[in-house]
Amino acid sequence: MKKIFLSLILSLFVLSMQAQDINLLQPVKTGGKPFFEAVNARRSDRTFFKREMPLQTLSNLLWVANGFNRPDKRTVPTGSNKQEMELYVVCDTAIYFYDAKQHALKFVAYGDFKIALGQPHISNHAAVTIAMVADLDKASIESARISAGYISQNIYLFAASEGLGTVARGSFKQDDLPKALQLKSNQSVILVQPVGYLK
């Protein structure tokens, strides 16, 4: 009985730790592979070795993908600077919204939502999956797809520089993933991109 009680307490503690916002570390903006080496190493990988991603690596990844590198501009371009794209991070036990302005993760939901990502042979082994979400009140779906391409390429180059694997995916559960992310009617998932450690 005592073991069951302790197990319950531990489970509640883990739940409370997951169900909160996370202040990311300041991104490291120096180092990495030289540009041409990173481009040469860029590739799509679908087979990952299950391993947690350190917070510093995740902080760097999200900043490279769609962070702010100037007071009102991001690391990727958007038409007329509409900044219609936002990122959600799907982890093993929770979903977070990347607040680029604050460089923080805002808690969305607790649970295992990898089934909503589809392709479990990829999703189940990635360290994280980045969901690229467009605000269609700000820009058209066509513009959003172009912007998602910029974000995706930044993720690819970051992964190549850091020795990580990644692959851009347009296939996911079209009904389930927006619900899991708790999106509004004006929001649409454009791409998902798992990032993980190579076997």
N, C-alpha and C positions, 0 to 999 in steps of 0.2 A: 504493500500500500504506500509505503514511504517513497519507494522508487517511482511509482506512478505519479505521486504528488510532485516530486522533484522534476520529473520529466515534463509535467504540465507547466510548472513554473518556468522551466528553461524554454519551452515552446512559446510561452507568452512573452518572455524576455526577447527572444529572437524576433517575434512578430512586432513588438514595439520598436525594436531597432530598425526594422525594415520600413515600418509605416511612418516615416518622417522625412523631411527634406534633408538634402545633403549639400553642404558647402564644399564645392570642388576646390582643389588646390590650384594655385596660380599656374597657368600653363607655362611650360618651358619653351621659349621661343627661339632657342639657339640649338645647334647641333644637328644630329640626323645625317643621313647620307647626302652627298652632293646631288643636286637636282638631276643631272643626267644619269647618275647611277640609280636613283630612285625610279626614274622613268623606265630605265632598262630592266629593272626588277619588277615592275608592275605586272600583275597577272591576277586571274581569278582562281580562287581556291575554294573547294567545297568540303574538304575533309579536315576537321580540326581535332586537336587534343584538348580534352576538357580541362580548363584551368581558369581560375578567377583572374580578372584583370586588375592590376594595382590601380589605386585611385589616381595616382599621378599620370599613368598612361591614359586612363579614361578622360581625365581633365584635358590632357594634350589633344587627344583624339577629337573631342567635342569642339574644342576651340578651333582646331584646324578645319573641321567640317563646316561649321557655321557660326563661329564666334565673332566677336567684335575686335577688329584690329585698329580701328579709329573710333572716335566718340559716337559717330552715327553710321558707320559703314562696317560691313562684315568681311570675312575672309573669302567670300564668294560674291560674284556680282548678281544683281537682279535688275530687271527692266525698270527704269525710272526709280531705282532704289526702293522698290515697294516692299522688299523683304517679306515676301509672302510665305517663305518656307520656315518651318519650325521642326525641331527634332524631338523624338521620344525615344527613350532607352528602355528596351525590354531585357530585363535580367532574369535569372533563374526563378526568383521569388517575388519580383515586383516590377512595376512600370513607373518610369519617371519622365517628367517633361523637362527638357533642357532649357532653362531660363538663361539665354545667352547674355542678356544685359547684366544680370547678377552673377553670371558664371556659376550657376548652382543647379542642382537637380531638385525639382519639385515633385513630391510624392503624388502619384495618381491612383495606384491600386496595388493591393497585395495579393499574390497568388502566382501560380504557374500558368502563364498565358502563351507558352511557346506553340501550343497546338494552333492558335490563331495565326501564327506566322506561316504555317504550312511547311512542307518539305522537312519533316522531322530529322531526316538523316543529316541535314545541315543545321537546322535551328537548335536541336538538342545539344549540340557539341560546341557551339559558338560561345565565347565569353560574354558577349552582348550582341544585341541586334539593334541597329539604328533604324527607326521608322521615320521617313521623310514625309511631312504632312504640310499640305498647302492650304492657305486661307484664300478661298476662291472669291471672297469679297474684295480682296486686294488685287488679284491678278487672275488672268484666264488660266484654264487648265493647260493650254499650250505653253504659256510662259512658265508655269510651275514645273512642267516636265523638263524644260531647258534648265531651270534653276536647280532641280534635283540632280541633273547630270553634272553640274559644277560641283555640288556637294559630294556626289558619289566619287568623282575623280579625286577630290581632295582626300577622301577616305582611302582610296586606292593608293595614292602616293604616300600617305602617312603609313599605311600598313607595309608598303614596300620598304620604306625607310627604317621601320622598327622591326622588321622581320616577322610581321604578323600576316595572317591570311584574311582575305575578304572576297566577297562576290556580291555584285548588285543583283537584286531579284525583283522582278515585277509581279511574280506570282505569290499570293498569300490568300488567306480566307477573306474574301471581299466583304462579307457580312460580319464576320466575327471580330476581325482586327479593329475596325473603327469603334465597335462597342467596347472592346477591351481597353482601348486608349481613351474612351469616354469623349469622343469627338463630337463637335456640334455639326449642324446640318451644312454649314458653309465650309467645313473642313474635309479634305480628302487625302487619303494615303496615296502617294505617288510611287515610292520605292521603299523596299526594306533592304538593309545591308548588314548581314552578320559579319562580325569581326572576331577572330579567334587565333589561337596558337596552333601552329602547324605540327603535324606528326613527324 
